[in-house]
Each structure stands twice: as C-alpha cells, then as structure tokens.
Amino acid sequence: MRLSVIRGVCRSFPTRSVSRSRFGVRILGCDREPVPLGSCNWTSNIRHGSSSRIRVGKHPNRTGSPGTEVAIRESIQKSKKEIAALQKSRPAFNPVLAIIQAGEDDQVLEMNKKIAAEIGLNIIHICLPRECSEDEVVDEILKLNEDSKVHGLVLHLPEATQTCKVLNTVKMEKDVDGVSDINVGRLVQGDVSECFVPPLARAVTELLDKSLEGITVLIVGENGPLEAALQCLIQRKGGVAMSCVWNSQNLQKQADIVVLTNGKPGEIPPICMSPGTTVINCAAAVVSEEPNRDVESIAEMGVGTLAAALRMENVVESSRRWVEQQRYKQWNIRSLKLQPVSPVPSDIEISRGQVPKPVDLLAKEIGLFEDEIEVYGKAKAKVRLSLLERLKEQPDGKYVLVAGITPTPLGEGKSTVTIGLVQALTAHLQVNSFACLRQPSQGPTFGVKGGAAGGGYAQVIPMEEFNLHLTGDIHAITAANNLLAAAIDARILHESTQSDKALYNRLVPSVNGVRHFSSIQLARLRRLGINKSDPSTLTVEEITSFVRLDIDPATITWQRVLDTNDRFLRKITVGQENTEKGFIRQTQFDIAVASEIMAILALTDGLADMKDRLGKMVVASDKKGHPITAEDLGVTGALAVLMKDAIKPTLMQTLEGSPVFVHAGPFANIAHGNSSVLADKIALKLVGEGGFVVTEAGFGADIGMEKFFNIKCRVSGLRPNVVVLVATVRALKMHGGGPNVSAGAPLAKEYTDENLKLVADGCCNLQKQIQIAHHFGVPVVVALNVFKTDTKAETDLVCQIAKDSGASDAVPCYHWAKGGKGSVELAKAVREAANQQNSFQFLYDLQLPIVEKIRTVAQKVYGAEDIELSPEAQTKIDRYTKQGFGMLPICMAKTHLSLSHQPEKKGVPTGFILPIRDVRASIGAGFIYPLVGAMSTMPGLPTRPCFYDIDLDPETEQITGLF
C-alpha cells in the first residue's frame, strides 16, 4: 500500500503488531510522546483516524525546529499577504485552485479546502466516482490545463488511479503538488524558480533543522516523487540521504532520522533502528477523527496540515508567476535571418526559401499561452478572444496606421511597408511590434492585383497560405451571407403561398404533441409587444403579426456574394424555376468582402457583440416601410454559429519571424477597408507599453484612412499615434501627368528614367493626402517605397517636398530589397513621431444629417465642390432617416484611382460635383454607405487575369505563379 498525502490521498493501514524493544523511537507526525518501540501500538498511533498532531522531537545533541503550529500559521499568513499584494496590483485577479476528487470526502481534502478558503483562493471542486477510469481523470485534467483561470491543480485520487500517465498529464505550471516528472526533474537539477517543491517533502524538511550536516536520513517506502524530492532537499541541507523499500533486508541501523513515506511501518524490524532515532511519519493522517475535535485549531494540526499550507503557498506562487507573465516585458523573440540576393527573386521563391518558426513557438515568444491558440497546420493559429480578458490590465502599445497616396492600378506597397516596418522594429531595433493585416480576397489574387502578403523581402509567410484559403474566414462569411439571402427569398415565397394558420403550424410545429417557441421566436414576440410563451394562447391577430413579415421585394438590399471577380453576376434574375411559383425578381451578387458580415467581423469586439450586430442587419423593408432584420427572419443564431471561428484573429509571421495578425478583409473602395478591431486590440495588449502595432488601411488616405478614423476609431475607441503615408516615385509621376499605367502592360520610359518635373508636379497628391491626415490631428511620416529605377535626386526631392508640406519626417525605404534592415530609418522616424503631441479629432459630428455628412467627406477629403443625389439615393436617405438610422457614420463606396469619382482624373481634381447614385445601410456594421458614380460592388476579370500564371506541380504539390 502507498500513502500519498502529496496528492491528497490518505489510505488505511493494516493492523500490525510490533515486537517489544528496549530503545525508544521519536515519531514526528504523531501527537504522542516518544515511547519504547516494544510498547507502541502502530494501529492506534499511525492508522487512518489516529491523532496526528506534531510534537517535534529533538534529534540527540541538536536543537529542534520551530513548532509545526507556528510554521503552519506563518505559511498561511505569508500566502494571505502575497494574494493581497497580487490583487492590489490587479484588482480583478482571483487565484483559483482546482481539485479533482474520486471517492469519498476525507479530512485531508477538507483541510486543503479550509486552508485554501482561509487564504482567499477560489476553489473548483470536481467530484468523480471512486471507480472512475484513468481516461476520465485525464479528460478532466486536460480541461483544467486549458483553463487560464485555474492556477493550481490538486489530485485527490485512489491509489490505483495515480498512474504516471495521470500525474504527468497535469501541466507543469499548475502542478502545485510537484509530482510530474518535469517538476521533479527541475527540482533535482536545481531549477527551483521554475518548479514546485512537493509540499509534503518540504513539510518534512521544515520539521528538521536548517542544517543536516553530518546527519544520515533513511527514506523508507515506495513513493517515487516524494522520495526523489526528499533526497534532493536533504542533500542540499548537507545530510546523507538513503532510500529503501519496506521489505528491504538492508535497512540502515545507523540512520539518525527515518522518514516513512507510506503506510507499512509495522514491517520495519525494530533492530534496524538505533536508540534515539527520530521517525518522521509522512503516512499519518492529517487530523484526528476523535469526537468533538476542533479541526479549526491550528495548534492541533500535524505534518499533513503543514503540507496543505505549503501546497497553498505553491498555488499562490503559481498565481504570482501567472501575473508576472501578464506584465509588459521585452519579448525574447528569435528573429529569422535573411540573406537578400540581387536581383531580387520572385515573391514566392523568397517565401519558400525561408522556413517559418512553428506557430506555437512564435505564440510562446510573444506571451500567448497554449490554451489561447488553435493551431492550423504548422504556420497558422487562431487566437482565442479570452486573451483580451486576461490582458485587460495591460497598457496598450503605440498605434500606427499605414495609408497611402492615390495609387496606380499596380498598388504602391502599403502591405510591404507595413511588414518592412514591423521587421525593422522587432528584428533590428528589438522593439515589441505587431503587424495587423487584412485577409486577401481571391478576387484580386486571381484577377489583376495579385496577393497581399507584401513583396520581396518584406512578406508574410507562407505566402501561398496567406493569399489563398487561410483559415476559411471568407468562406464562412460567404456561407452566412448566402444563408440569409436564401432565407429572405424563401420567406417571401412561403408567405405568398400559405395561409396564416398554415404558416403558424409550420413555424411552430407540434413535436410529440408539444408546441413551443424557439428563443429567437420569443424575442420576435417581445418586439411585437406580445408577452406570451404558450403557442396555444396567441390570438388570430397576434398569429398574423407573428407569421407575416410582409417583405417588400422592391426594398431588398441584401445580395448574395461570391469571392470571385465575376462581372456577369452584377445583375441576375432569380426564381425562374416553376417550383418558385412565379416569384421572380432581379438581384445581383457582390464580392464576398463587400458583405456586411465582413464589415461586422472587422468592427465587432466579441461574440456577443457580433451576434447582436448580425441580428440588427437590415435586409429590406416591409410594405409599411418598417425595417426587416436578420433577427426577424430567425436566422441570427445560425449566422453566429457559422462565424464563431472566423471571429478569432489568425496568427502568422513575417520573413524575419515578427508576428502578424491576419483578420477580416473588407475592400476600402466598396467597404471600410481595415483589418479587425479585435486583432488591433489583442496586438496592442501583447506588445505592451513601449511596443508598436502597425495596421494598414486600404488604398489612398482619402478612402481607407478616412474610414479608419471616422468608422473604425469610433467603434474601437482606439486613437492612432502616427500615420505612415506610403508614396512611390512611380505614382507621383502618374499624378504629375505621366502616361497611363495599366496592369500587365510595360511601364513607359517616363517611369523608368529620371524625370524631376513629373515628380514635383505629382507631389500635389502627396500634399493633399498629408493635409487629409492633418484634418484628423495626427502626425504624418512619409514612407517613400523605393524602386530600383528611382534615382537619388527623385527620392531626395520627394522627401523634401513632404517635409515642407507638414510631414514630421520623410524616409526612403528599401525593405523590398533588404528586408527590415532597409526600413530601420523609417522605424526610428515612426518611433519619434509617435511621441509627438496628438490632437486627434473626427471629421464630422454624427448628429449631422446623412446628406451633410456625405457633403463633408466630399468637400474636405475629396475636394469636391458639392454632391448630387440621384432620386433613388434621396429616397433611401429619407427612408433610413425615418427608420432612425440617421446618426450613423458614412462609408463612401468610390473609386480608389482618383480623389474624384472619375478614375482618369489624377493629381488633385477640383471643382467637380460628386454624384451619389445609390445609398445602402449596413445597420449591423453601423454605417451608411453611399455609392459614388459608377462604382460596382462586384469586380470583373480583365483580359489577362493573374490565373494564367498560377499552377500546381502535381508531384511536389508546390504552387507557382502567385505574387
């Protein structure tokens, strides 16, 4: 039999008699006086239920240690003080001890719970049947391992269940009993700061003197972890530790102290002990079961009680370590080495040439716990939102927005600048920093622009995974969006072909003779003012109100989506099959990233908020002009289920091993064009005070940046410290009057030869974008993304004009060819600008009418003289105002190729009237979006799309042609 108080188990011992002997033995762990061994009744002294108060015996010629009562009280007071200190620094912090019990309660368990409660620990007590299997216990341990709120785990199990598998399943950080192989190994190696000393082993040494120099201690029994820990601790005190099992024929008579580790003391031959030998009985019960015993009295508690107090010290220490992990500290991150070559290879070749760190290692480097990530393959992981709760006391880092001038159709490298900047900060300046990027749509990936993983030596890797399906978020959005679209058409069809009674019977069916409303149907009843829950009690009028949405097909604004550029889906007809009984209407497809669900994903702050926003999405109006929502259609819960994993940001890394969050991907020209609020908030906590989070806004500052400030910052409550405005000599030459730039066509010589006049003339667009940023009161650093054809005279000219136009600094960047090393100067400029005075403000007041907010954006940002509303747009504005949506911000859907609505107008157009063709409402996302000019929400494929170059090697499974 084996006693393991260390694991909270106390078992009965067999009744044994011991032959008489002439010498006495001191028994520590028993409240009786040392007695001659021949007169000792082991059954009454040591069996379960015996008294176990401590009377510390003195080793001959040695001074005894302090009384156990004092040691217990000091331990409890120490734990109380440490918890108070932790809660003072983190008021919301509550340390938690979890206990897994199998079998009946006993006083060992009760003492653990009493001391835990006394020092202020919260307790999770899981009770399993005594005959539970090993796998059942392991399952419970694994759940508690993953619970970041649990700081210590104690196993109170029968002997047969305390297997190596069970003990080693406990996560080392929570193994407050110190029984796992890792904990014992670290203790033996001397790594005390990273392990937990087994409480019972420590309790034994507490009973002995501080020094055991020259003392021989015999450890008797068969308790592996306790024996190993005792040997280690005794040797460190200068003693000689020996071990043997109960039935050994070689028990050392010369031992000064004998430690009994489990319950077979009757088998020790009396001749094996010298007179005056001190015996410490670890196998004794913690407290007596004598009637009327006051178990609250510390004075009568024994070695087991001291072990319980020390066990709680370990829980408190585990809690302290956990809190310490939450504090800001410089990451110990291993950067990946780059070896740039010239000429620079293709993006996919560079990406394949770098082996990414395992994503779980990256997560650990930046302070994430194992239970806070969900790994997808080797290089991607979803991050759980519980992290925000854990880090809520952590101060935020600096917040940097990367925007750009009005781009060419080729793009000017905002993603590349974002990644290069983060690589420079993290890998070269050793500053905690995070990039937050949007997930790319398959539309541009297979269309014209290509992927969005950056380029050259500033990329997110693996770029194939980044640019394709990633973790399936866009597919989830597509499924949710189209489920709602199908629900709209189906509801109109069923209402038009069924009576109220038939509709009611189908919406609230009888199952096994019982009818009941679902929770979402009860919510609809409450919105209708019907406070009933029994389907049989509704009146005829109430049934009609409940089953009839009366959707007006002409007012449907919800479109189906697809993540492919397909111009032939811009206008379609649905319902032509005979089974749809003549319900035919014209509709259209949008690209998936234009879905309101994508905007909600990018703006939500959690699951509850996302579900609420999904329910608020207005899809049409009824025939009385009232808005119809997803909640009215009963589909909110299903949409939330489809989106439950998509809401978690995806962790990846750059070529140099810096962390990246990839999350959400709304286009900036037809949506608000920013990555998610959640990714930014989590990243700001992870980098901590002094760190940097760099996020990007789509297209030019007039589009992505304006929406970032007026929409995203209103929702998140975050305020940027600095704007990095990306420019290229190529784009500036275009704005200065250079020839047309087309994707797939060679650049004219004006773009490859030095031309200072075109550059100077085109800087008007750069100056305008700087001015737009200053409207919001944020400092600007211009990042000139240098191409190999740019000359020093051209780059110097741009930087000087930028500084003269109010930029805090302007820096040439070479990250595409050199990686983070090529953006170190930019990183230094950004760090300096982020510490400047910031007077952030919004462009307009939400109280303004919808028309005035549109006009404000058109005039102050685009430079328009005025706006012009189509009759349809005016009708929609009137409807949304009447429905109570007039207080929402504005999200303009406009071409990204010009400040105006005409893509061919470069530079800084003036004097134009901005035409508003249509206005839609994204109520769940929380904005009104006007459609400007001929802007389409479904792109089309060009004559030669990117897919001509994309291929798969069937033998190696390697992808080629992505960029």
Secondary structure, DSSP 8 states (H G I E B T S, - for coil): ---BGGGTB------------SSEEEEETSSS--EEGGG--HHHHHSTTS---------TTS-----HHHHHHHHHHHHHHHHHHHHHHSTT---EEEEEEES---HHHHHHHHHHHHHT-EEEEEEE-TT--HHHHHHHHHHHHH-TT--EEEEE--GGG--HHHHHHS-GGG-TT--SHHHHHHHHHT-GGGS---HHHHHHHHHS-S--TT-EEEEES--HHHHHHHHHHHHHTT-EEEEE-TT-S---TT-SEEEE-SS-GGGS-GGGS-TTEEEEETTS-SS---TT--TT-GGG--HHHHHHHHHHHHHHHHHHHHHHHHS--------------SS---HHHHHHTS----HHHHHHHTT--GGGEEEETTTEEEE-THHHHHTTTS---EEEEEEESS--TT---HHHHHHHHHHIIIIIS---EEEEE----HHHHHSSS---SEETTEEEESHHHHHTTTTSHHHHHHHHHHHHHHHHHHHHHHHHHS-HHHHHHHHS-EETTEE---HHHHHHHHHTT-----GGG--HHHHHHHH---B-GGG----EEESS--GGGSSEEE--SGGGTT--EEE-EEEGGGSHHHHHHHH--SHHHHHHHHHH-EEEEBTTS-EEETTTTT-HHHHHHHHTTTTS-EEEEETTS-EEEE-----TTTS--B--HHHHHHHHHHH-TT-EEEEEBSSSIIIIIHHIIIIIHHHH----SEEEEEE-HHHHHHHTT-----TTS---HHHHS--HHHHHHHHHHHHHHHHHHHHTT--EEEEEE--TT--HHHHHHHHHHHHHTT-SEEEEE-HHHHGGGGGHHHHHHHHHHTTS------SS-TTS-HHHHHHHHIIIII--SEEEE-HHHHHHHHHHHHTT-TTS-B--B--SSSSSS-TT--S---S-EEEEEEEEEETTTTEEEEEETT--SS----SS-GGGG-EE-TTT--EES--
